[in-house]
Amino acid sequence: MKPILFFLAFSGVFILINMYISRRFIHKLDVDKKTKTVFRIFLVVNLFGIVGYMVGRYYIDFPNWLYFLFSLPIGILFLLFCSAIIYDISRVFLSKVPLSDSRRKFFKKSLDISSLVIATSISARAIYEARHIKLQKVNIKIKDLKKSYKIVQLSDIHIGGLVDAKFIHDIVVRVNALKPDLVVITGDLIDMNVDKGEHILRELEKLKSQYGTFFVVGNHEYFHDIDKVIDKVKSMGIRVLENENVYIGQEGQGFNLAGVYDVFGYRVESHEPDIYKALENKKKESPTVLLAHQPRYIDEVNHGVDLMLSGHTHGGQLYPFRFLVKLQQPYVDGLHQHNKDLQIYINKGTGFWGPPMRLGASSEITEIELV
């Protein structure tokens, strides 16, 4: 979708959200008109913030502090919208319960206050969670693997805006402290013009592991000249797996590491994933780990793969979104046994997209021990 069309669609959605919050939440609060006016002004300011965010993402470079302020309204309005829905349902339910006027007034007042407090609290919590990346450790048993390997998986970093050089530097320091055998990045690494973001990307050159760093593209790489992104990543000494595989470890004791383009390639008819090409000439006596950005690609993996590592979902990022993600993806996060031969692990994302907020889906660095 072209930026201008996305801009209009995105803005339209949040205008409708604003209208719902105003009419079904603020209008129903038992507060004076002056307070309601302040709340409505807050909504309008947030709406302008969203416009500023879209302008900053696609057209104008803002300083980080301003970009941060423009990014927040997306998450705040969404969480406020969810609170408004719960409030609306609770208010209607309360109106149907047989109560005295005094009790009804008391419960209504309590509902008003608690709804505002909860909306504020979860927004603050979501901002905190986005900036604190958790280390997720998982052991995965792989059939016929002769020795253990430590893989550190990063995914959905979304370099650009608030994900700056310091953000990446801190990630690199934490990854290197784990002393991995290899590092894999499963897509959506960059979300800006790659030339402007090169100084941030270069921080990844400092990643240290025995067998190196490997990368597959995600859907967002297609938005920013995918060939240029691939070339830039390669120039940093990171191996980009483009429907191909490499062997990790000593002969007879290692595993095949394969990678495919993202399924978004089907839509743009370029850089399309090809599992058969990706598995060509692999060592059949050794197990295979596949890097594929979106979990739904697992439907195309019929044989020859023992473990698939993916990202894309952000774990829902803001918890209510988890249910929408589930409509498109077979798995949202964590480790799953897809069938008797194939497992899949989904990283919730090391960075974030849109608002610098996460709720019930913390950012993660994944330490995978293949055993």
C-alpha positions in Angstrom: 0.0 0.0 0.0 1.4 3.5 -0.9 2.2 5.7 2.0 -0.6 8.2 1.2 -3.3 5.5 1.0 -2.0 4.0 4.3 -2.0 7.4 5.8 -5.6 8.0 4.9 -6.8 4.6 6.0 -4.9 4.8 9.2 -6.2 8.2 10.0 -9.8 7.2 9.2 -9.7 4.3 11.6 -8.5 6.5 14.5 -11.1 9.2 13.7 -13.8 6.5 14.1 -12.1 5.3 17.4 -12.1 8.9 18.6 -15.8 9.3 17.9 -16.6 6.1 19.8 -14.6 7.1 22.8 -16.2 10.6 22.8 -19.8 9.4 22.5 -19.8 6.2 24.4 -17.3 6.9 27.1 -16.7 10.6 27.8 -20.3 11.6 27.1 -21.5 9.1 29.6 -19.2 10.1 32.5 -20.8 11.7 35.5 -18.5 14.8 35.4 -19.2 18.4 34.6 -19.1 19.8 31.0 -15.8 21.5 31.6 -14.1 18.2 32.4 -15.7 16.5 29.4 -14.4 19.3 27.2 -10.8 18.8 28.6 -11.1 15.1 27.8 -12.3 15.8 24.2 -9.5 18.2 23.7 -7.1 15.4 24.8 -8.6 13.2 22.1 -8.2 15.8 19.4 -4.6 16.4 20.5 -3.9 12.7 20.3 -5.4 12.6 16.8 -3.1 15.3 15.6 -0.3 13.4 17.3 -1.1 10.4 15.0 -1.0 12.6 12.0 2.4 13.9 13.2 3.6 10.3 13.6 2.6 9.4 10.0 4.3 12.5 8.6 7.5 11.8 10.7 7.5 8.1 9.6 7.3 8.8 5.8 8.1 12.4 5.1 10.0 14.5 7.7 12.8 13.6 10.1 11.8 14.6 13.6 14.1 14.6 16.7 13.6 11.5 18.8 11.8 13.3 21.7 9.2 14.7 19.3 8.9 11.3 17.5 8.3 9.7 20.9 5.4 12.1 21.7 3.9 11.6 18.3 4.1 7.8 18.6 2.3 7.5 21.9 -1.2 8.5 20.8 -1.6 5.4 18.7 -1.3 3.1 21.7 -3.0 5.5 24.1 -6.1 5.8 21.9 -6.2 2.0 21.2 -6.0 1.1 24.9 -8.6 3.9 25.7 -10.8 2.4 23.0 -10.6 -1.0 24.6 -11.4 0.5 28.0 -14.3 2.4 26.5 -15.8 -0.8 25.1 -15.5 -2.5 28.5 -17.0 0.6 30.2 -19.8 0.7 27.7 -20.8 -2.9 28.2 -20.5 -2.5 32.0 -22.6 0.6 32.0 -25.4 -1.0 30.0 -25.3 -4.1 32.3 -25.4 -1.8 35.4 -28.5 0.0 34.0 -30.3 -3.4 33.7 -29.6 -4.5 37.3 -32.4 -3.8 39.8 -30.9 -1.3 42.2 -31.9 1.7 44.3 -31.1 5.1 42.8 -28.4 5.7 45.4 -26.7 2.4 44.9 -26.9 2.7 41.1 -25.3 6.2 41.4 -22.6 4.8 43.6 -21.7 2.0 41.3 -21.8 4.3 38.3 -19.4 6.7 39.9 -17.1 3.8 40.9 -17.2 2.5 37.3 -16.3 6.0 35.9 -13.3 6.4 38.2 -12.0 2.8 37.9 -12.2 3.0 34.1 -10.2 6.2 33.9 -7.6 4.8 36.4 -7.3 1.5 34.6 -6.9 3.2 31.2 -4.1 5.4 32.6 -2.4 2.6 34.4 -2.2 0.2 31.5 -0.9 2.9 29.2 1.9 3.6 31.6 2.6 -0.1 32.0 2.7 -0.6 28.2 5.3 2.1 27.8 7.5 0.5 30.4 7.2 -3.0 28.9 8.3 -1.8 25.4 11.6 -0.4 26.7 12.6 -3.4 28.8 13.6 -6.4 26.7 13.3 -9.7 28.3 15.7 -12.7 27.8 13.6 -15.7 26.9 15.4 -19.0 27.3 14.1 -22.1 25.6 15.5 -25.7 25.1 14.4 -27.4 21.9 15.1 -31.1 21.3 16.1 -31.8 17.7 16.1 -35.3 16.4 19.5 -36.6 15.1 21.4 -33.5 16.4 24.8 -34.8 17.4 25.8 -31.9 19.8 24.1 -28.9 21.3 24.2 -25.4 19.8 23.2 -22.0 21.2 21.2 -19.8 18.9 20.3 -16.2 19.8 17.2 -15.1 17.8 16.3 -11.4 17.2 13.3 -10.4 15.2 11.2 -7.4 14.3 13.6 -4.8 15.5 12.1 -2.1 13.2 15.1 0.2 13.1 13.9 3.8 12.7 12.3 6.4 14.9 12.8 5.5 18.5 14.8 2.3 17.7 18.1 4.2 17.4 21.8 3.4 17.6 21.8 3.2 21.4 18.8 0.8 21.3 20.8 -1.5 19.0 24.0 -1.1 20.9 22.4 -2.2 24.1 20.9 -5.3 22.3 24.3 -6.2 20.9 26.0 -6.0 24.3 23.4 -8.3 25.8 23.6 -10.8 22.9 27.4 -10.9 23.0 27.3 -11.6 26.8 25.4 -14.8 26.0 28.3 -16.2 23.9 26.1 -17.7 21.2 27.2 -20.2 18.5 25.2 -18.1 16.0 22.8 -15.2 15.8 19.7 -15.2 13.6 17.5 -12.2 12.7 14.1 -13.3 11.4 13.0 -10.2 9.5 11.6 -6.7 9.8 15.1 -5.4 10.8 14.7 -1.9 9.3 11.7 0.4 8.9 13.2 3.4 7.3 15.3 4.5 4.3 18.3 2.2 4.6 20.8 5.0 3.7 19.5 7.2 6.5 19.6 4.2 8.9 23.0 2.9 8.0 24.7 4.3 11.1 22.2 2.4 13.2 22.5 -0.8 11.2 26.3 -0.7 11.6 25.9 -1.4 15.3 25.0 -5.0 14.3 28.6 -5.4 12.9 29.6 -5.8 16.6 27.6 -9.0 17.1 30.0 -11.8 18.0 29.4 -15.5 17.6 31.3 -18.6 16.5 29.5 -19.1 13.2 28.3 -15.6 12.5 25.0 -13.7 12.0 22.2 -14.8 9.6 19.3 -12.8 8.3 16.1 -13.3 6.4 13.9 -10.5 5.2 10.4 -9.7 6.6 7.5 -7.9 5.0 8.8 -4.4 6.0 12.0 -4.8 4.0 9.8 -4.8 0.9 8.6 -1.3 1.8 12.2 0.2 1.8 13.8 -1.1 -1.4 14.5 -4.7 -0.5 17.5 -5.1 -2.8 19.2 -2.1 -1.2 18.4 -3.5 2.3 19.9 -6.9 1.4 23.0 -5.4 -0.1 23.5 -3.1 2.9 23.1 -6.0 5.4 25.5 -8.1 3.4 28.1 -5.3 3.4 28.2 -5.6 7.2 29.3 -9.2 7.1 25.9 -10.6 7.9 24.8 -13.6 5.8 21.4 -13.1 4.1 19.7 -16.4 3.4 17.8 -15.9 0.1 16.0 -19.2 -0.5 19.2 -21.1 0.3 20.9 -23.0 3.1 24.3 -23.2 4.8 25.8 -25.9 7.0 26.5 -24.9 10.7 29.1 -26.8 12.7 31.7 -29.5 12.0 31.0 -32.1 9.3 28.5 -34.7 10.6 27.9 -32.9 13.9 26.0 -29.8 12.8 22.8 -28.8 11.1 21.4 -27.1 8.0 20.3 -23.5 8.4 17.9 -22.5 5.7 16.1 -19.3 5.0 13.4 -18.0 2.7 12.0 -14.7 1.5 8.8 -13.5 3.2 5.4 -14.4 1.9 4.8 -10.7 1.2 6.8 -11.4 -2.0 3.8 -13.2 -3.4 1.8 -9.9 -3.3 4.5 -7.8 -5.0 5.6 -10.7 -7.3 9.2 -10.2 -6.3 11.6 -12.0 -3.9 9.1 -14.8 -3.4 9.8 -17.6 -0.9 10.7 -21.0 -2.4 11.1 -23.8 0.2 12.3 -26.3 -2.4 15.1 -24.1 -3.6 16.0 -23.2 0.0 16.4 -26.9 0.8 18.4 -27.8 -2.3 21.7 -29.6 -1.7 21.3 -29.7 2.1 22.9 -32.5 4.0 20.1 -35.0 4.3 21.7 -36.9 7.3 21.7 -33.7 9.4 18.6 -31.9 10.9 17.4 -28.6 9.4 16.4 -25.3 11.0 14.4 -22.9 8.7 14.2 -19.1 9.1 10.9 -17.7 7.8 9.5 -14.4 9.0 5.8 -15.2 9.2 4.6 -18.2 11.1 1.9 -18.9 8.4 4.6 -19.9 6.0 4.7 -23.2 8.0 1.8 -24.4 5.8 4.2 -24.6 2.9 6.8 -26.6 4.8 5.8 -30.2 4.0 9.1 -32.1 4.7 12.8 -31.8 5.4 12.6 -29.2 8.3 12.9 -30.0 12.0 12.5 -26.5 13.4 11.2 -23.2 12.0 12.1 -19.9 13.6 9.8 -16.9 12.9 8.7 -13.5 14.2 6.2 -11.0 12.7 3.4 -11.3 15.2 5.0 -9.1 18.0 3.0 -11.5 20.3 0.2 -9.0 19.6 2.3 -6.1 21.0 -0.8 -4.6 22.7 -2.7 -7.6 24.2 -6.1 -7.1 22.5 -4.4 -7.2 19.1 -3.3 -10.8 19.9 -6.8 -12.0 19.0 -6.6 -10.2 15.6 -3.2 -11.7 14.9 -4.5 -15.1 15.6 -7.0 -14.7 12.7 -4.1 -14.5 10.3 -1.3 -16.5 11.9 -1.5 -20.1 13.1 0.8 -19.3 16.1 1.4 -16.0 17.9 4.4 -16.7 20.2 6.5 -19.4 21.9 7.3 -23.0 21.0 4.8 -25.3 19.3 4.8 -28.8 17.9 3.2 -28.3 14.5 3.3 -32.0 13.5 5.3 -35.1 14.5 8.4 -33.9 12.6 8.2 -30.1 12.7 8.4 -27.6 15.6 8.1 -23.8 15.4 9.2 -21.0 17.7 7.9 -17.5 17.3 9.9 -14.6 18.8 7.6 -11.8 20.1 9.9 -9.1 18.6 12.9 -7.4 19.9 11.8 -3.9 19.1 8.3 -2.5 18.3 6.3 -1.0 15.5 4.2 2.2 15.9 3.7 3.2 19.5 6.6 2.6 21.9 4.2 0.4 23.9 3.7 -3.3 24.7 1.1 -4.9 26.9 1.1 -8.6 27.7 3.7 -9.2 25.0 7.1 -8.1 26.2 10.0 -7.5 23.8 12.4 -10.4 23.7 15.8 -11.7 22.9 15.5 -15.4 22.6 18.3 -17.8 23.7 17.6 -21.1 22.0 19.5 -24.2 23.1 19.3 -26.9 20.5 19.8 -30.2 22.2 
